[in-house]
Amino acid sequence: MDFDHTGPKRDEVSRLVYNAGTSELLAEIQHCEVVCANCHRIRTARRAAGLSATADDTARGLPSDNRAVAQLGSAPRLGRGGRRFKSGQPDAMARRSFLLDEQLGEYIAAHVPRPDELEQELIEETSHLEMAGMQIGPEQAAFLRFLVKVSGARRILEIGSFTGYSALAMASALSEDGTLVALDRSEEWTAIARKYWDKAGLADRIDLRIGDGAESLAAMPEEPTFDLAFIDADKPGYPAYLELVVPRLNAGGILVADNTLRHGVVADPSETSESIEAVRRFNDEIFSDDRLEAQLLPLFDGLTVAVKQ
Ligand SMILES: C[S@@+](CC[C@H](N)C(=O)[O-])C[C@H]1O[C@@H](n2cnc3c(N)ncnc32)[C@H](O)[C@@H]1O
């Protein structure tokens, strides 16, 4: 397959990361790297896809570019932020934030609630998907569950459900009359989500709406109804999600957004892909928004937590 290194291809590639045709993206990256391992555009796409293998990553025990390229064809999986993902080994506690070294990552993993049997099963099933690395880690699931508990949220909004782990975690902390509205455009991935929500006895608390997240949000009345919103879908959409979510949050409601450090790439001015620029804009806008008080926490791949005034 020919890969055009010029023109707007870089942004197109970034956009593809969250599209259903991601295997095509991986094939393009693989082909290009065989031809031109140092191509800046492809390194950017790899980073946006969470497939970075920089010198730093190699030092942290991630595969070198060549090994990663060799493995791509056999569907290896790197977790969010480029962490090694152990396919077929449901002990996803091995995954850790790019901000932690292995020793500290393991220490923390040993001191947070471990996934229960059903969550382990979901992690295992997801690990066989090509895009398994999009799944949140168990520490993050535990943190989301904790947020629902401490806030007493009864109505939750999620944008980006994938195979359902974050919704499963948050819905499990809801009271019986609580509800979670889940937005995702993938029928295929959310079919897995539905199965696990059902097994957990939470299906009647989760209202899944398939379609573009921004369109689904715009179709909801523009009035405060949610106590907690979790944004975890396409990164170019983050600024629009912010604008659409805030009016729909109750006063005192919490907004949580994942991947707001993008494996540290947000701080690198030479990185200007659409996806990174959108997250930077989101980070700027959330802090200048008078309706919100926000914190950017160095947790996971960067977690922004804000409260509506
Ligand atoms: C990072 S994954 C979400 C991970 C999930 N929160 C979990 O716990 O595993 C991103 C999800 O966003 C969805 N997505 C991407 N772009 C979208 C869009 N424009 N509208 C709705 N969903 C979208 C993808 O289908 C994918 O399932």
The ligand as a Tripos MOL2 file, in Angstrom:
@<TRIPOS>MOLECULE
LIG
   27    29     1     0     0
SMALL
NO_CHARGES

@<TRIPOS>ATOM
      1 C1        -10.8310    5.4710   24.1680 C.3       1 LIG1
      2 S1        -12.2470    4.6010   23.6550 S.3       1 LIG1
      3 C2        -13.2440    4.6480   25.1120 C.3       1 LIG1
      4 C3        -12.7540    3.6990   26.1820 C.3       1 LIG1
      5 C4        -13.8010    3.4000   27.2220 C.3       1 LIG1
      6 N1        -14.1470    4.5700   28.0040 N.3       1 LIG1
      7 C5        -13.4010    2.2390   28.1340 C.2       1 LIG1
      8 O1        -13.6820    2.3060   29.3260 O.co2     1 LIG1
      9 O2        -12.8040    1.2800   27.6780 O.co2     1 LIG1
     10 C6        -13.0060    5.7480   22.5750 C.3       1 LIG1
     11 C7        -14.3790    5.3750   22.0860 C.3       1 LIG1
     12 O3        -14.9230    6.5570   21.4720 O.3       1 LIG1
     13 C8        -15.7250    6.1830   20.3740 C.3       1 LIG1
     14 N2        -15.7830    7.3290   19.4630 N.ar      1 LIG1
     15 C9        -14.8130    7.8510   18.7050 C.ar      1 LIG1
     16 N3        -15.2550    8.9140   18.0270 N.ar      1 LIG1
     17 C10       -16.5480    9.0660   18.3550 C.ar      1 LIG1
     18 C11       -17.5580    9.9760   17.9870 C.ar      1 LIG1
     19 N4        -17.3250   10.9800   17.1370 N.pl3     1 LIG1
     20 N5        -18.7780    9.8370   18.5340 N.ar      1 LIG1
     21 C12       -19.0470    8.8200   19.4090 C.ar      1 LIG1
     22 N6        -18.1190    7.9340   19.8040 N.ar      1 LIG1
     23 C13       -16.9000    8.0440   19.2800 C.ar      1 LIG1
     24 C14       -15.0210    4.9740   19.7810 C.3       1 LIG1
     25 O4        -15.9620    4.1880   19.0520 O.3       1 LIG1
     26 C15       -14.4550    4.2870   21.0190 C.3       1 LIG1
     27 O5        -15.3240    3.2760   21.4440 O.3       1 LIG1
@<TRIPOS>BOND
     1     1     2 1
     2     2     3 1
     3     2    10 1
     4     3     4 1
     5     4     5 1
     6     5     6 1
     7     5     7 1
     8     7     8 2
     9     7     9 1
    10    10    11 1
    11    11    12 1
    12    11    26 1
    13    12    13 1
    14    13    14 1
    15    13    24 1
    16    14    15 ar
    17    14    23 ar
    18    15    16 ar
    19    16    17 ar
    20    17    18 ar
    21    17    23 ar
    22    18    19 1
    23    18    20 ar
    24    20    21 ar
    25    21    22 ar
    26    22    23 ar
    27    24    25 1
    28    24    26 1
    29    26    27 1
@<TRIPOS>SUBSTRUCTURE
     1 LIG1         1 GROUP 0 **** ****
